[in-house]
Amino acid sequence: MIKTVLYIITLIFTIWAMEGLDLNKIFKQNRVYQARAIYLILAMCISYLVTNFMYDFFLNCKII
């Protein structure tokens, strides 16, 4: 349950943080769906890594 909440919080935070990036300059013209897919995949990957790091860190420190 705790890990699920961490996933949701970090996904929201990651999407918020990635809004500062201009990924449209990397992609070709009229490739909106591909850019959105990469944006979502990157956000999910980053949130997965951050969540697992935080969860393992809290378990090792015996905070949870």
Protein Blocks (a to p, Z undefined) as FASTA:
>chain_A
ZZmmmmmmmmmmmmmmmmmpcfklmpcehilmlmmmmmmmmmmmmmmmmmmmmmmmmmmn
omZZ
